[in-house]
Structure formats: structure tokens, C-alpha cells
Amino acid sequence: MSIIKTEKEIAIMREGCGKTAQIVEELGKNVKPGISTLEIDKLAEKLILNMGGAPAFKGYGKESGHPFPATICASVNNEVVHGIPKKERILQEGDIFKIDTGMIYNGMFTDMTRAFAVGEISDEKKKIISVAKSAFYEGLKQIKPDGFLSDYSKAVQKYVEKNNFSVVRDLTSHGIGKKLHEFPQILNYYHKEYKDLKLQAGMTFALEPIINAGSPEIITGEDGWTLETMDGSLSGHWENTIVITEKGSEILTLP
């Protein structure tokens, strides 16, 4: 499978990612105190199907015998990623709610994450959302032809740590296209033993800084999917699917 996408494949991803962004924007309008994460999940699946796609996450990992059961990853506060939507999980005033979702559109995958404030939130929660988002853009500046993935990793880590947060080590950004997770695995922090990659136009990545307010260590919850901060601190997450162009990069997951 080629890491360089064809113009046709990129055009399909651009259309699918645009639709995904519209869907997430609509989901965000429904984020409010008193709604369950399962209600948001059901709306997401309805919107994806109406857009002509199929949920990318539902059934993921079936080969393990424990597939992901939902359309969105619904992670609240100290939940880092992969939260399972539940009827009994009711959003409360002051929560931060991270919606991670994607779809299969004409054979190509999309992937994005947004963090939403549930009503009025604390300054710390506002900051972790802002820093996760800004860390994505700091890293994106380094994504261009003839650049290196390590430049992205260094930029994200430097920005996050400058703001007194930590980068989760056990989760990465990734290639995307005909599969949800493709080569390369992209670190959101710098590691000297990581095999670097020279960037070329036509590569498509899902870039997703994942940061914690305390320790970068994470643990797996009782459901076998939800990852949480080990120390109970807040976690932030921001993700877009992008393509490297001849002049730089383009964010595909925009409405």
C-alpha cells in the first residue's frame, strides 16, 4: 500500500473529511449539561449514514474479539481517549467532552477530534483545550515537503511542555487513507531512537496531540477500551486529517 495518495484518493478524502467536520460541528451544538454520551453517539451514526458514509470506529478491533461498540469515542475530563458512549454517562456542567470520530467514505477513511466545553468550565479546562489545539497547529507548521516527522514531534512537545502540560507517550498520531491507521506511526514527542521519515507531497496523516495536565502515564479502564490518566488529572485532545501539498499542508477536516 503506497504511503503517497493519488489525486483521486485525496479528492475523496477531502470530500469525506469535509462531511466529517460538518458532522462534528453539528454534534457540538448538542453538547450540553443533561445529555448522555450515548445520545450524541446515536446522532453521530445517523449523520454519518445520511452523509453517505459508514462509521469508521464501530466494530474496530473485531479481530481481538472485543470490538469497539460505538460510532464516536466519548471521553470526559480525565478520560484520555476511547471512551465508550453510555446511556448512564450524563454530561455535567463544567465537563470537557472530547468527541473523536471518523467515517469510511467511498473507500477512504477520515478521522478527527474536537474538545467541547459543557456549559461554563474552569480556567484550567479552557487552557488544556486551547493548548491541545494550538499544539496541533505548532506541529502542523513543520509538515511540508522535504521536512521530517521529528520536526513535528519536537514542535508539539516543546509547545505543550512550555505550557506546563505533558504529552502522552503511549498514543501516537498516524497515517490514514485506505485504513484508519496506516504507516507511519507519528510520535507527538521527540525520541532519538525513533526512525525518522522525510515528508513528501501526497502523504496523508491524522495528527493528534494528546496531552495531560499531570503525569503522561495512562491506564485502561474496566471496559477494556477507555484510557484514563493514571493520576486522575485532566486530558486534552485535538485532531485533524491533513494532506501534504507541494507548498506545505492542507487541513482536510474543516467544514
KOLFIDREN-473193 format. One line per 2 residues: number of its first residue (from 1); their letters; for each residue x, y, z of C-alpha. Coordinates in Angstrom, 3 decimals, always signed. Each point is the difference from the previous one (the first is absolute). Layout:
<rs>
NUM	A	X/Y/Z; ...
</rs>
This chain:
<rs>
1	MS	+0.000/+0.000/+0.000; +1.515/+3.292/-1.099
3	II	+0.503/+2.706/+2.605; -0.449/+2.588/-2.783
5	KT	-3.654/+0.470/-0.902; -1.229/+0.603/-3.531
7	EK	-1.823/+3.193/-0.945; -3.237/-2.000/-0.160
9	EI	+0.516/-1.453/+3.472; +0.798/+3.424/+1.419
11	AI	-3.123/+1.456/-1.620; -2.128/-2.708/+1.620
13	MR	+1.640/+0.593/+3.380; -0.493/+3.762/-0.335
15	EG	-3.717/-0.491/-0.633; -0.400/-2.601/+2.753
17	CG	+1.984/+2.038/+2.500; -2.072/+3.096/-0.760
19	KT	-3.141/-1.983/+0.707; +1.518/-1.373/+3.209
21	AQ	+0.781/+3.521/+1.151; -3.589/+1.062/-0.680
23	IV	-1.197/-2.935/+2.076; +2.259/+0.821/+2.944
25	EE	-1.080/+3.637/-0.168; -3.634/-1.159/+0.249
27	LG	+0.830/-2.334/+2.891; +1.601/+2.904/+1.823
29	KN	-3.259/+1.932/-0.146; -1.603/-2.824/+1.991
31	VK	+2.636/-0.125/+2.741; -1.668/+1.334/+3.142
33	PG	-0.585/-0.928/+3.630; -2.517/-2.837/+0.405
35	IS	+0.588/-1.799/-3.308; +1.477/-3.500/-0.007
37	TL	+3.061/-0.931/-1.989; -2.064/-2.782/-1.604
39	EI	-2.455/+2.573/-1.391; +2.908/+1.812/-1.673
41	DK	+1.243/-3.315/-1.373; -3.372/-0.898/-1.515
43	LA	-0.207/+3.411/-1.659; +3.521/-0.434/-1.390
45	EK	-0.867/-3.322/-1.614; -3.178/+1.423/-1.509
47	LI	+1.877/+2.978/-1.472; +2.816/-2.152/-1.408
49	LN	-2.457/-2.315/-1.727; -1.947/+3.001/-1.344
51	MG	+3.262/+1.381/-1.438; +0.549/-3.198/-1.951
53	GA	+2.700/-1.424/+2.249; +0.393/-2.802/+2.515
55	PA	+1.342/+0.304/+3.573; +3.761/-0.606/+0.007
57	FK	+0.266/-0.920/+3.674; -2.977/-2.296/+0.533
59	GY	+1.250/-3.580/-0.034; +3.660/+1.083/+0.014
61	GK	+2.184/-2.684/+1.569; -2.415/-2.846/-0.715
63	ES	+2.925/-2.338/-0.648; +0.818/+0.286/+3.719
65	GH	-3.463/-1.233/+0.966; -0.733/+3.303/+1.775
67	PF	-1.028/+2.479/-2.722; -0.693/+3.648/+0.708
69	PA	-3.804/+0.228/+0.288; -0.721/+3.600/-1.009
71	TI	+0.274/+2.677/-2.687; +1.823/+2.548/+2.150
73	CA	+2.630/-0.192/+2.696; -1.606/+1.980/+2.821
75	SV	+2.628/+1.065/+2.540; -0.772/+2.271/+2.972
77	NN	+2.455/+1.950/+2.173; +2.725/-2.457/+1.133
79	EV	-0.951/-2.543/-2.669; +2.745/+0.260/-2.589
81	VH	-1.428/-1.830/-3.032; -2.288/-2.886/-1.040
83	GI	-2.808/+0.736/+2.452; -3.042/-2.170/-0.744
85	PK	-3.286/+1.954/-0.267; -2.481/-1.072/+2.674
87	KE	-3.621/+0.764/+0.794; +0.883/+0.566/+3.633
89	RI	+2.934/+2.333/-0.739; -1.670/+3.393/+0.278
91	LQ	+1.990/+3.126/-0.822; +0.212/+2.441/+2.895
93	EG	+0.503/+3.755/+0.172; +3.743/+0.638/+0.030
95	DI	+1.088/-3.155/-1.861; +2.223/-0.071/-3.045
97	FK	-1.239/-2.492/-2.572; +2.265/-1.324/-2.753
99	ID	-1.684/-1.405/-3.113; +2.270/-2.135/-2.176
101	TG	-1.644/-1.409/-3.116; +0.537/-0.900/-3.615
103	MI	-1.688/-1.617/-2.931; +0.663/-2.189/-2.991
105	YN	-0.915/+2.007/-3.077; +0.293/-1.568/-3.447
107	GM	+2.680/-2.345/+1.289; +2.123/+2.618/+1.784
109	FT	+0.170/+0.761/+3.729; -0.376/+3.276/+1.897
111	DM	+0.904/+0.734/+3.629; -0.311/+3.053/+2.243
113	TR	-0.429/+1.066/+3.623; -1.430/+3.107/+1.609
115	AF	-0.276/+0.938/+3.684; -3.151/+1.772/+1.158
117	AV	-0.820/+1.927/+3.137; -3.151/-1.194/+1.753
119	GE	-1.486/+3.260/+1.248; +2.428/+2.171/+1.952
121	IS	+3.373/-1.622/+0.645; +3.007/+0.837/+2.178
123	DE	+3.005/+1.974/-1.210; +2.132/-3.161/+0.178
125	KK	-2.414/-1.826/-2.296; -0.077/+2.935/-2.411
127	KI	+3.800/-0.015/-0.052; +0.411/-3.721/-0.683
129	IS	-2.434/+0.204/-2.923; +1.833/+3.028/-1.369
131	VA	+3.463/-1.520/+0.401; -0.985/-3.296/-1.673
133	KS	-1.437/+1.948/-2.942; +2.969/+2.349/-0.252
135	AF	+2.459/-2.911/+0.291; -1.585/-1.480/-3.121
137	YE	+0.613/+3.239/-1.910; +3.558/+0.321/+1.329
139	GL	+0.716/-3.488/-1.264; -1.752/+0.618/-3.312
141	KQ	+2.450/+2.809/-0.797; +2.662/-2.689/-0.372
143	IK	-2.022/-2.202/-2.363; +1.238/+0.827/-3.501
145	PD	+1.902/-1.633/-2.868; +3.628/-0.822/+0.864
147	GF	-0.705/+0.545/+3.704; +0.256/-2.769/+2.577
149	LS	-2.512/-1.555/+2.358; +2.383/+0.593/+2.906
151	DY	-0.435/+3.755/-0.542; -3.731/-0.448/+0.615
153	SK	+0.687/-2.046/+3.126; +2.443/+2.569/+1.409
155	AV	-2.352/+2.929/-0.666; -2.971/-1.636/+1.719
157	QK	+1.998/-1.066/+3.049; +1.699/+3.382/+0.381
159	YV	-3.302/+1.894/-0.127; -1.847/-2.341/+2.375
161	EK	+2.763/-0.063/+2.605; +0.474/+3.780/-0.233
163	NN	-3.609/+0.216/+1.170; +0.651/-2.377/+2.914
165	FS	-1.887/-2.993/-1.400; +1.354/-3.421/-0.972
167	VV	-0.211/-1.966/-3.253; -1.466/-3.499/+0.258
169	RD	+2.703/-2.459/-1.120; -2.113/-3.108/-0.527
171	LT	-2.173/+1.446/-2.799; +1.052/+1.380/-3.370
173	SH	-1.139/+1.812/-3.100; -0.099/-2.159/-3.123
175	GI	-0.275/-0.380/-3.733; -3.523/-0.369/-1.400
177	GK	-1.629/-0.809/-3.327; -1.309/-3.375/-1.083
179	KL	+0.303/-1.042/+3.646; -0.700/+1.933/+3.178
181	HE	+3.531/-0.555/+1.289; +2.736/-0.155/-2.605
183	FP	+3.768/+0.473/-0.051; +1.630/+2.049/+1.400
185	QI	-0.495/+0.011/+3.740; +0.573/+3.643/+0.939
187	LN	+1.268/+0.937/+3.456; -1.385/+3.147/+1.612
189	YY	+3.295/+0.345/+1.863; +3.638/-0.391/-1.048
191	HK	+1.859/-3.275/+0.518; +3.527/-0.308/-1.384
193	EY	-0.417/-3.717/-0.802; -3.120/+0.583/-2.088
195	KD	+0.581/-0.736/-3.693; -0.574/+3.335/-1.708
197	LK	-1.853/+0.530/-3.276; +0.588/+2.594/-2.706
199	LQ	-3.310/+1.547/-1.023; -1.393/+0.078/-3.538
201	AG	-3.030/+1.527/-1.672; -2.950/-2.387/-0.072
203	MT	+0.519/-1.479/+3.460; -3.114/+0.057/+2.187
205	FA	+0.173/-0.002/+3.794; -2.325/+0.189/+2.984
207	LE	+1.887/+2.333/+2.340; -1.229/-0.055/+3.584
209	PI	+1.882/+1.459/+2.943; -1.288/-1.681/+3.180
211	IN	+1.023/+1.781/+3.188; -0.488/-0.293/+3.753
213	AG	-0.058/+2.593/+2.751; +2.090/-2.275/+2.238
215	SP	+1.989/-3.139/-0.698; +0.094/-1.340/-3.587
217	EI	-0.728/-3.500/+1.341; -3.342/-1.586/-0.940
219	IT	-1.948/-3.097/+1.048; -2.734/-2.095/-1.601
221	GE	-3.456/+0.175/+1.600; -2.217/-2.917/+0.974
223	DG	-1.774/-0.085/-3.374; +3.247/-0.950/-1.720
225	WT	-0.088/+2.999/-2.336; -0.110/+3.280/+1.922
227	LE	+3.465/+1.392/+0.753; +0.273/+2.301/+3.004
229	TM	+2.742/+2.077/+1.600; +1.757/-2.024/+2.675
231	DG	-0.031/+2.892/+2.467; -3.574/+1.125/-0.700
233	SL	+1.084/+3.262/-1.616; -1.696/+1.604/-2.991
235	SG	+0.793/-1.043/-3.563; -0.291/+1.975/-3.237
237	HW	-0.169/-1.172/-3.615; -0.246/+1.689/-3.419
239	EN	+0.237/-1.760/-3.374; -0.244/+0.668/-3.718
241	TI	+0.580/-2.014/-3.140; +2.483/+1.847/-2.225
243	VI	+1.705/-0.410/-3.373; +3.471/+1.206/-0.922
245	TE	-0.123/+2.259/-3.064; +2.744/+1.279/-2.289
247	KG	+0.202/+3.214/+2.038; -0.754/-1.225/+3.514
249	SE	-3.081/-1.701/+1.379; -3.789/+0.160/-0.075
251	IL	-2.397/-0.812/+2.821; -2.693/-2.217/-1.491
253	TL	-2.306/-0.226/+3.042; -1.506/+3.464/-0.304
255	P	-3.722/+0.590/-0.696
</rs>
